[in-house]
């Protein structure tokens, strides 16, 4: 069940992580609400790839951001993203959603541990 959405400030700090996927590099930007480093916005930009891959990565990013902003259970978000497989890369992500989940895990794990 979703809670009332978090109001986003006009300026947020973010970090970019590059993950290798079977569809090229995924540049995953995670933006934080404040100094707690709770992620509230995710953008995934694909390197040289098709418009379909870009559209799919954008859709996953938007839906994930909505879930984060509505304070959905972070462990549930990760459970649904991590492990999705499409054209896995040795030493890289299994898919773009998997890459997003892997990157988000390092930011969400401290909040999951507090639950």
FIBA-993883 format. One record per residue (C-alpha): residue number from 0; x, y, z. Coordinates in Angstrom, 3 decimals, always signed. Layout:
<atoms>
<atom doza="NUM" xx="X" yy="Y" zz="Z"/>
...
</atoms>
This chain:
<atoms>
<atom doza="0" xx="+0.000" yy="+0.000" zz="+0.000"/>
<atom doza="1" xx="+1.321" yy="+3.435" zz="-0.926"/>
<atom doza="2" xx="+1.499" yy="+6.349" zz="+1.478"/>
<atom doza="3" xx="+1.124" yy="+10.032" zz="+0.691"/>
<atom doza="4" xx="+3.794" yy="+11.147" zz="-1.779"/>
<atom doza="5" xx="+6.960" yy="+12.908" zz="-0.703"/>
<atom doza="6" xx="+7.117" yy="+16.505" zz="-1.890"/>
<atom doza="7" xx="+10.220" yy="+16.926" zz="-4.027"/>
<atom doza="8" xx="+12.410" yy="+20.015" zz="-3.710"/>
<atom doza="9" xx="+13.369" yy="+21.983" zz="-6.811"/>
<atom doza="10" xx="+17.039" yy="+21.063" zz="-6.360"/>
<atom doza="11" xx="+18.248" yy="+17.569" zz="-5.480"/>
<atom doza="12" xx="+21.680" yy="+15.990" zz="-5.268"/>
<atom doza="13" xx="+22.312" yy="+12.897" zz="-7.332"/>
<atom doza="14" xx="+24.941" yy="+10.345" zz="-8.260"/>
<atom doza="15" xx="+25.493" yy="+8.554" zz="-11.562"/>
<atom doza="16" xx="+26.544" yy="+4.915" zz="-11.810"/>
<atom doza="17" xx="+27.397" yy="+3.149" zz="-15.077"/>
<atom doza="18" xx="+26.251" yy="-0.484" zz="-15.361"/>
<atom doza="19" xx="+27.000" yy="-2.790" zz="-18.273"/>
<atom doza="20" xx="+23.932" yy="-4.497" zz="-19.745"/>
<atom doza="21" xx="+23.324" yy="-6.650" zz="-22.797"/>
<atom doza="22" xx="+21.843" yy="-3.559" zz="-24.460"/>
<atom doza="23" xx="+24.808" yy="-1.273" zz="-23.827"/>
<atom doza="24" xx="+25.814" yy="+0.890" zz="-20.909"/>
<atom doza="25" xx="+23.072" yy="+2.075" zz="-18.562"/>
<atom doza="26" xx="+23.802" yy="+5.425" zz="-16.901"/>
<atom doza="27" xx="+21.714" yy="+5.318" zz="-13.743"/>
<atom doza="28" xx="+21.205" yy="+8.600" zz="-11.886"/>
<atom doza="29" xx="+19.854" yy="+8.369" zz="-8.351"/>
<atom doza="30" xx="+18.643" yy="+11.622" zz="-6.754"/>
<atom doza="31" xx="+18.259" yy="+12.053" zz="-2.995"/>
<atom doza="32" xx="+15.728" yy="+13.901" zz="-0.901"/>
<atom doza="33" xx="+18.210" yy="+15.284" zz="+1.617"/>
<atom doza="34" xx="+21.280" yy="+14.388" zz="+3.642"/>
<atom doza="35" xx="+19.677" yy="+11.083" zz="+4.677"/>
<atom doza="36" xx="+20.507" yy="+9.847" zz="+1.149"/>
<atom doza="37" xx="+17.035" yy="+8.336" zz="+0.736"/>
<atom doza="38" xx="+16.586" yy="+7.941" zz="-3.041"/>
<atom doza="39" xx="+13.435" yy="+9.538" zz="-4.437"/>
<atom doza="40" xx="+14.153" yy="+9.798" zz="-8.156"/>
<atom doza="41" xx="+15.798" yy="+7.437" zz="-10.626"/>
<atom doza="42" xx="+16.763" yy="+8.204" zz="-14.214"/>
<atom doza="43" xx="+18.255" yy="+5.611" zz="-16.525"/>
<atom doza="44" xx="+19.920" yy="+6.794" zz="-19.698"/>
<atom doza="45" xx="+21.054" yy="+4.211" zz="-22.188"/>
<atom doza="46" xx="+24.174" yy="+4.542" zz="-24.306"/>
<atom doza="47" xx="+23.993" yy="+3.586" zz="-27.969"/>
<atom doza="48" xx="+20.786" yy="+1.555" zz="-28.094"/>
<atom doza="49" xx="+17.395" yy="+1.421" zz="-29.791"/>
<atom doza="50" xx="+14.513" yy="+3.735" zz="-29.047"/>
<atom doza="51" xx="+12.597" yy="+0.736" zz="-27.638"/>
<atom doza="52" xx="+15.342" yy="+0.074" zz="-25.083"/>
<atom doza="53" xx="+15.405" yy="+3.758" zz="-24.131"/>
<atom doza="54" xx="+11.613" yy="+3.809" zz="-23.759"/>
<atom doza="55" xx="+11.634" yy="+0.697" zz="-21.571"/>
<atom doza="56" xx="+14.419" yy="+2.020" zz="-19.332"/>
<atom doza="57" xx="+12.571" yy="+5.328" zz="-18.986"/>
<atom doza="58" xx="+9.343" yy="+3.527" zz="-18.046"/>
<atom doza="59" xx="+11.064" yy="+1.433" zz="-15.371"/>
<atom doza="60" xx="+12.756" yy="+4.589" zz="-14.020"/>
<atom doza="61" xx="+9.484" yy="+6.521" zz="-13.807"/>
<atom doza="62" xx="+7.570" yy="+3.722" zz="-12.100"/>
<atom doza="63" xx="+10.431" yy="+3.113" zz="-9.654"/>
<atom doza="64" xx="+10.580" yy="+6.844" zz="-8.852"/>
<atom doza="65" xx="+6.822" yy="+6.936" zz="-8.186"/>
<atom doza="66" xx="+7.162" yy="+3.975" zz="-5.813"/>
<atom doza="67" xx="+10.065" yy="+5.648" zz="-3.970"/>
<atom doza="68" xx="+8.230" yy="+8.972" zz="-3.707"/>
<atom doza="69" xx="+5.164" yy="+7.195" zz="-2.311"/>
<atom doza="70" xx="+7.276" yy="+5.387" zz="+0.285"/>
<atom doza="71" xx="+6.666" yy="+1.869" zz="-0.979"/>
<atom doza="72" xx="+8.564" yy="-0.823" zz="+0.887"/>
<atom doza="73" xx="+12.157" yy="-0.582" zz="-0.443"/>
<atom doza="74" xx="+12.751" yy="-4.325" zz="-0.056"/>
<atom doza="75" xx="+9.708" yy="-4.983" zz="-2.262"/>
<atom doza="76" xx="+11.000" yy="-2.597" zz="-4.939"/>
<atom doza="77" xx="+14.369" yy="-4.376" zz="-5.007"/>
<atom doza="78" xx="+12.790" yy="-7.833" zz="-4.969"/>
<atom doza="79" xx="+10.881" yy="-7.015" zz="-8.148"/>
<atom doza="80" xx="+13.791" yy="-5.408" zz="-10.029"/>
<atom doza="81" xx="+16.817" yy="-7.510" zz="-9.110"/>
<atom doza="82" xx="+17.025" yy="-10.728" zz="-11.060"/>
<atom doza="83" xx="+14.999" yy="-9.754" zz="-14.144"/>
<atom doza="84" xx="+16.955" yy="-11.302" zz="-16.986"/>
<atom doza="85" xx="+17.346" yy="-10.276" zz="-20.627"/>
<atom doza="86" xx="+20.663" yy="-10.584" zz="-22.462"/>
<atom doza="87" xx="+22.867" yy="-10.895" zz="-19.344"/>
<atom doza="88" xx="+26.466" yy="-9.700" zz="-19.503"/>
<atom doza="89" xx="+29.267" yy="-11.604" zz="-17.773"/>
<atom doza="90" xx="+30.246" yy="-9.482" zz="-14.793"/>
<atom doza="91" xx="+27.423" yy="-7.028" zz="-15.531"/>
<atom doza="92" xx="+23.709" yy="-6.703" zz="-15.040"/>
<atom doza="93" xx="+21.202" yy="-9.305" zz="-16.199"/>
<atom doza="94" xx="+18.991" yy="-6.544" zz="-17.679"/>
<atom doza="95" xx="+18.306" yy="-2.814" zz="-17.376"/>
<atom doza="96" xx="+15.755" yy="-3.335" zz="-14.544"/>
<atom doza="97" xx="+18.317" yy="-5.571" zz="-12.799"/>
<atom doza="98" xx="+20.942" yy="-2.816" zz="-13.184"/>
<atom doza="99" xx="+18.565" yy="-0.239" zz="-11.686"/>
<atom doza="100" xx="+17.822" yy="-2.588" zz="-8.775"/>
<atom doza="101" xx="+21.506" yy="-3.316" zz="-8.183"/>
<atom doza="102" xx="+22.348" yy="+0.387" zz="-8.072"/>
<atom doza="103" xx="+19.367" yy="+1.240" zz="-5.852"/>
<atom doza="104" xx="+20.261" yy="-1.547" zz="-3.429"/>
<atom doza="105" xx="+23.393" yy="+0.238" zz="-2.236"/>
<atom doza="106" xx="+21.276" yy="+3.295" zz="-1.336"/>
<atom doza="107" xx="+18.202" yy="+1.480" zz="+0.009"/>
<atom doza="108" xx="+19.973" yy="-1.235" zz="+2.052"/>
<atom doza="109" xx="+20.594" yy="+1.031" zz="+5.086"/>
<atom doza="110" xx="+16.854" yy="+1.849" zz="+5.217"/>
<atom doza="111" xx="+15.913" yy="-1.816" zz="+4.839"/>
<atom doza="112" xx="+18.300" yy="-2.733" zz="+7.668"/>
<atom doza="113" xx="+16.508" yy="-0.228" zz="+9.966"/>
<atom doza="114" xx="+13.097" yy="-1.856" zz="+9.399"/>
</atoms>
